């Protein structure tokens, strides 16, 4: 029931419903394309670890992060019926679009409670073969005056990952899992395989006794259906490195199903849900119950060929 309902996501990239607030005026999130995984050797800096001070193996995920373009500033007002968009200031440097009209209203006169930056990605700078950018909103930290001042400076400009995150901090990864098509109840819900002597089928739930006690089959019954392509959030993923030199991370022959990294990249500890080339969105950690440590010393990053999988 933790992940119910198991429905396919509406969009190709994650939707963020909650933003962490900060006193500093800065974007509260970023996005990048999943490249793949590699392995590194780090110096364990956890004081409570049994391997403190030792070299340990660390699997890492590579995320390519070309700069985000700030296309507009969206102003919101809190009402009794929820938030309401009051005004949108569009950048003059945007590509010409005959269906949109640029308004020249002074943003300092806009009545608002909070604002967000409407940003777009630049997939054309990567090697994934995609041209159409994704567009989404990013919240800004600080109070109203700080948000307005920061947004006015960044309108029409570009934002880099190093402007948002710092090495060593914990992030939340919002992504869509791999789509696995139509699967049975054993794969979807982990129901136990029945005896090889059972009638009709081994891989169905069998008796529906506990699922039809109300006189009808309950909606929680383990049935077959589409699996994967779900919106998921992984909490407290440590950012090990923000790299600017792609040669330090590119594998011989390129990453499988991706190619070579050409832009700034992130190295995150562990795995991240989602397929290669898929957009992953990151925010400041919402559950910072762990003690935030400094980024561990990176001793070695594998650039060996990944083709021999």
C-alpha positions as CSV (number, residue, x, y, z in Angstrom):
1,X,0.0,0.0,0.0
2,X,3.0,2.3,0.3
3,X,3.1,2.9,-3.5
4,X,-0.6,2.6,-4.3
5,X,-2.1,3.3,-6.8
6,X,0.5,1.7,-9.2
7,X,-0.3,3.9,-12.1
8,X,1.9,5.0,-15.0
9,X,3.2,8.6,-14.7
10,X,1.5,11.3,-16.7
11,X,4.7,13.0,-17.9
12,X,8.1,12.0,-19.0
13,X,9.7,13.7,-16.0
14,X,8.9,13.9,-12.3
15,X,6.5,16.4,-10.7
16,X,7.7,17.9,-7.4
17,X,5.0,18.6,-4.9
18,X,7.1,19.8,-2.0
19,X,10.0,22.2,-1.8
20,X,12.3,22.7,1.1
21,X,12.6,26.3,2.3
22,X,16.0,28.0,2.9
23,X,17.1,31.4,4.1
24,X,19.4,31.7,1.2
25,X,18.1,33.1,-2.1
26,X,18.9,30.3,-4.6
27,X,17.1,27.7,-6.7
28,X,15.9,24.8,-4.7
29,X,16.3,22.2,-7.4
30,X,18.1,21.1,-10.6
31,X,17.8,18.5,-13.3
32,X,20.0,16.3,-15.4
33,X,20.1,13.3,-17.7
34,X,21.0,9.9,-16.3
35,X,24.1,8.6,-18.0
36,X,24.7,5.3,-16.2
37,X,26.8,3.9,-13.3
38,X,30.4,3.5,-12.6
39,X,32.5,2.6,-9.5
40,X,34.9,4.7,-7.5
41,X,37.2,4.3,-4.5
42,X,36.7,6.8,-1.7
43,X,38.2,7.4,1.7
44,X,35.5,6.7,4.3
45,X,34.9,9.8,6.4
46,X,32.0,8.5,8.5
47,X,33.2,8.7,12.1
48,X,30.8,5.9,13.1
49,X,31.8,3.5,10.4
50,X,33.8,0.3,11.0
51,X,35.9,1.3,7.9
52,X,36.6,4.8,9.0
53,X,39.7,6.2,7.3
54,X,39.9,3.2,4.9
55,X,39.6,3.0,1.2
56,X,36.2,1.5,0.3
57,X,34.4,0.6,-2.9
58,X,31.5,2.9,-3.8
59,X,29.1,2.4,-6.7
60,X,28.1,5.8,-8.2
61,X,25.6,7.2,-10.7
62,X,26.6,9.7,-13.3
63,X,24.2,12.5,-14.1
64,X,25.0,14.9,-17.0
65,X,23.8,18.4,-16.1
66,X,23.8,21.0,-19.0
67,X,22.9,24.5,-17.8
68,X,19.2,25.4,-17.3
69,X,17.8,28.4,-19.1
70,X,15.5,30.7,-17.0
71,X,12.7,31.5,-19.4
72,X,10.3,33.4,-17.1
73,X,9.3,34.3,-13.6
74,X,5.9,33.1,-12.4
75,X,4.2,34.9,-9.5
76,X,1.7,33.1,-7.3
77,X,-0.8,34.3,-4.7
78,X,-2.3,32.2,-1.9
79,X,-6.1,32.1,-1.9
80,X,-8.7,30.1,0.0
81,X,-9.1,27.9,-3.1
82,X,-5.3,27.2,-3.3
83,X,-2.5,29.0,-5.1
84,X,-3.3,31.2,-8.1
85,X,-1.0,32.5,-10.8
86,X,-1.1,36.3,-10.9
87,X,1.5,37.2,-13.4
88,X,4.3,35.8,-15.6
89,X,7.3,37.9,-16.6
90,X,8.8,36.4,-19.8
91,X,12.4,36.9,-20.7
92,X,13.2,39.0,-23.8
93,X,16.0,36.7,-24.8
94,X,13.6,33.7,-25.4
95,X,13.2,32.2,-28.8
96,X,10.5,34.0,-30.8
97,X,7.1,32.3,-30.3
98,X,4.1,33.9,-32.2
99,X,1.7,32.4,-29.7
100,X,3.1,34.2,-26.7
101,X,3.1,37.9,-26.0
102,X,5.8,39.4,-23.8
103,X,4.4,41.7,-21.1
104,X,6.3,44.8,-20.0
105,X,4.8,45.2,-16.5
106,X,7.2,46.2,-13.8
107,X,7.7,43.1,-11.6
108,X,8.3,45.2,-8.5
109,X,4.6,46.2,-8.6
110,X,3.3,42.7,-8.8
111,X,1.3,41.5,-5.7
112,X,2.5,38.0,-4.9
113,X,3.2,35.6,-2.0
114,X,5.9,33.6,-3.7
115,X,7.4,33.0,-7.1
116,X,9.1,30.3,-9.1
117,X,11.5,30.2,-12.0
118,X,10.3,28.5,-15.2
119,X,13.3,26.8,-16.7
120,X,14.1,24.6,-19.7
121,X,16.8,22.0,-20.3
122,X,19.3,22.0,-23.1
123,X,19.4,18.4,-24.4
124,X,21.0,19.6,-27.7
125,X,24.2,20.1,-25.7
126,X,24.3,16.3,-24.9
127,X,24.9,13.3,-27.0
128,X,21.5,11.7,-26.4
129,X,20.1,12.8,-29.8
130,X,17.3,14.9,-28.4
131,X,16.4,18.4,-29.4
132,X,13.1,19.3,-27.7
133,X,13.7,20.6,-24.1
134,X,11.7,19.9,-21.0
135,X,10.2,22.8,-19.2
136,X,9.3,22.9,-15.5
137,X,9.2,25.2,-12.5
138,X,11.8,25.6,-9.8
139,X,11.2,27.2,-6.4
140,X,13.5,29.9,-5.0
141,X,14.6,30.2,-1.3
142,X,14.6,33.2,0.9
143,X,11.8,35.7,1.6
144,X,9.7,37.6,-1.0
145,X,12.2,40.4,-1.5
146,X,15.2,38.1,-1.8
147,X,13.3,35.9,-4.2
148,X,12.4,38.9,-6.4
149,X,15.9,40.2,-6.4
150,X,17.4,36.9,-7.3
151,X,14.8,36.1,-10.0
152,X,15.3,39.5,-11.7
153,X,19.0,38.9,-12.0
154,X,18.6,35.4,-13.4
155,X,15.8,36.1,-15.9
156,X,17.1,35.1,-19.3
157,X,20.3,33.8,-17.8
158,X,21.6,30.2,-17.3
159,X,21.9,28.3,-14.0
160,X,24.5,25.6,-13.4
161,X,24.5,22.8,-10.9
162,X,27.3,24.3,-8.9
163,X,25.0,27.4,-8.3
164,X,22.5,25.2,-6.6
165,X,24.3,22.3,-4.8
166,X,27.5,21.7,-2.9
167,X,29.6,18.6,-2.8
168,X,28.8,16.3,0.2
169,X,25.2,17.5,0.7
170,X,22.2,15.2,0.6
171,X,19.7,15.4,-2.2
172,X,16.3,13.9,-3.0
173,X,16.1,12.3,-6.5
174,X,12.7,12.5,-8.2
175,X,12.5,10.2,-11.3
176,X,10.4,7.8,-13.3
177,X,11.2,4.1,-13.0
178,X,11.8,1.8,-16.0
179,X,8.7,0.7,-17.8
180,X,8.5,-3.1,-17.8
181,X,5.3,-3.6,-19.7
182,X,2.5,-6.0,-18.8
183,X,3.5,-8.3,-15.9
184,X,1.8,-10.9,-13.8
185,X,0.9,-10.7,-10.1
186,X,4.1,-12.5,-9.0
187,X,6.2,-9.9,-10.6
188,X,4.0,-7.0,-9.6
189,X,3.1,-7.9,-6.0
190,X,5.4,-10.7,-5.1
191,X,2.7,-13.3,-4.3
192,X,4.0,-16.8,-3.5
193,X,4.2,-19.4,-6.2
194,X,1.7,-22.1,-5.8
195,X,2.4,-25.8,-5.7
196,X,3.4,-27.5,-9.0
197,X,0.3,-29.7,-8.6
198,X,-2.1,-26.8,-8.3
199,X,-4.9,-26.6,-10.9
200,X,-5.0,-24.1,-13.7
201,X,-2.1,-21.9,-12.8
202,X,1.0,-21.6,-10.6
203,X,1.5,-17.8,-10.9
204,X,-1.9,-16.4,-9.9
205,X,-3.1,-15.5,-6.3
206,X,-5.0,-18.7,-6.0
207,X,-7.8,-18.5,-3.4
208,X,-9.3,-15.0,-3.2
209,X,-10.7,-15.7,0.3
210,X,-9.2,-12.8,2.1
211,X,-9.8,-10.5,-0.9
212,X,-13.5,-11.1,-1.3
213,X,-14.8,-11.3,2.3
214,X,-17.1,-8.4,1.7
215,X,-19.0,-10.3,-1.0
216,X,-17.0,-8.8,-3.9
217,X,-13.4,-8.9,-5.1
218,X,-11.6,-6.1,-3.3
219,X,-9.7,-3.4,-5.3
220,X,-6.4,-4.5,-3.5
221,X,-6.4,-7.9,-5.2
222,X,-3.1,-8.8,-6.7
223,X,-3.9,-8.8,-10.4
224,X,-1.7,-8.6,-13.5
225,X,-1.2,-5.2,-15.2
226,X,1.4,-2.7,-16.4
227,X,4.5,-2.5,-14.3
228,X,7.0,0.3,-13.9
229,X,7.1,3.8,-15.3
230,X,6.0,5.1,-11.9
231,X,7.0,8.4,-10.2
232,X,9.3,7.7,-7.3
233,X,11.4,9.8,-4.8
234,X,14.6,8.5,-3.3
235,X,15.7,10.4,-0.2
236,X,19.1,11.4,1.0
237,X,21.4,10.6,-1.9
238,X,24.8,11.9,-1.2
239,X,26.5,14.1,-3.8
240,X,30.1,13.0,-4.0
241,X,31.4,15.3,-6.7
242,X,30.4,18.1,-9.1
243,X,32.7,17.6,-12.1
244,X,33.5,20.0,-15.0
245,X,36.0,17.9,-16.9
246,X,34.2,15.2,-18.8
247,X,37.4,13.3,-19.6
248,X,37.6,12.3,-15.9
249,X,34.4,10.3,-16.1
250,X,33.9,9.2,-19.7
251,X,34.3,5.4,-20.2
252,X,36.3,3.9,-23.0
253,X,33.9,3.5,-25.9
254,X,31.3,5.7,-24.2
255,X,28.6,4.8,-21.7
256,X,26.2,2.0,-22.8
257,X,23.1,3.4,-24.6
258,X,24.2,7.0,-23.9
259,X,27.6,8.0,-25.3
260,X,30.0,10.4,-23.8
261,X,29.4,13.1,-21.3
262,X,30.0,16.6,-22.7
263,X,28.8,18.9,-19.9
264,X,29.1,19.4,-16.1
265,X,28.2,16.2,-14.3
266,X,27.2,15.0,-10.8
267,X,28.5,11.8,-9.1
268,X,25.9,10.5,-6.7
269,X,26.4,7.6,-4.2
270,X,24.4,4.5,-5.1
271,X,21.9,3.9,-7.8
272,X,19.1,6.2,-9.1
273,X,15.8,5.0,-10.4
274,X,15.1,5.5,-14.1
275,X,16.3,4.5,-17.5
276,X,19.3,5.9,-19.3
277,X,18.8,9.3,-21.0
278,X,15.8,10.0,-18.7
279,X,15.6,13.4,-16.9
280,X,16.1,13.2,-13.2
281,X,15.1,16.1,-10.9
282,X,16.9,16.8,-7.7
283,X,16.0,18.9,-4.7
284,X,17.4,19.7,-1.3
285,X,16.9,16.8,1.1
286,X,13.5,16.9,2.9
287,X,14.4,14.4,5.6
288,X,17.8,15.5,6.8
289,X,17.7,13.2,9.9
290,X,21.2,12.0,9.0
291,X,24.3,14.1,10.0
292,X,25.5,15.8,6.8
293,X,29.1,15.0,6.2
294,X,31.7,16.6,4.0
295,X,32.2,15.0,0.6
296,X,34.5,12.0,0.9
297,X,37.9,12.1,-0.7
298,X,37.7,10.6,-4.2
299,X,40.7,8.4,-4.9
300,X,39.8,6.7,-8.1
301,X,37.0,6.7,-10.7
302,X,36.8,3.9,-13.2
303,X,36.9,4.8,-16.9
304,X,37.2,1.3,-18.1
305,X,34.9,0.1,-20.9
306,X,31.4,-0.7,-19.9
307,X,30.7,-2.6,-23.1
308,X,31.5,-6.0,-21.7
309,X,28.3,-6.3,-19.7
